[in-house]
Amino acid sequence: MQGSKLVSDVLTDAKIPHGRRNQVHVLADDEGILWICGLRQADRAVAGDGTIRALHCWISNNTTQ
C-alpha cells in the first residue's frame, strides 16, 4: 500500500475495541512504524529478493513469571 494511514484508522478498520487498543504492540525504528503487530506491516519492512538482513520478531502471551 502506498501512502500512510493513522494507527487509529488501522485499529478501527480491524475493529479493535477502544478498550483493547492499549494492548496492541507497535514495532518502530528511527524512521517510523514498521509493524502494527498482527495487523499491518509497513511497505519498507517487507522482505524481498534484495533483502540482506532481517529481524525475526514474535509476541508471546505467556504470563508466567
N, C-alpha and C positions, 0 to 999 in steps of 0.2 A: 504494500500500500504506500502510495506517495503522500507527502504532506505530513501533517501532525494532527493529533487528537488529544484532548484533555484526558487525564487519567479518570476523572469523574465521569466523562462520557463513555469510556471503555467499561467502567464498572456498571453504569446504567444500562448499557447495551447488553451486558452479561447478566442483568437482573440480579446483581448483588445487593441485598438489602442494606440500607444505611447503617444499621446496627452491626453489620459484619464487615464493613469496608475497612475498619481499622485492623482487621486480621489478614488483609491481602498484602503480600510481600512484593516489593518492587526492587529490582536489581538495576543499579545505575553506575555510571562512571563519570569522569570529569566532563564529558560531552553531553550527558543526559541519560535518559532511561534506555535500558537495554531490553528489559523483560518485565512485564507485569505477570508475575508467576502464575502459571496455569491458564492465562487468558490471552496474552498477546506478546509477540516478540517484535522488536524494532527491526526495520529493514537492514540497518547497518550491522545487526548482530547475527544475521543469517550466514551459516557456513556454506561455502560454495567451492568450486573447483580450485580457486586461487587461495583458499584458506590455508594458512601455515600453522597458526596456533589456535587453540580453542580452550574454553573454560567449561568444564562439566559441573553443573550445579544441580542440587535437588533439595527438596523441602521434606523434612521428616516431621510427622505429627507425634512422634514418640515423646510422651510427657513424663517418662520415668526419670527419676533423679538419683 
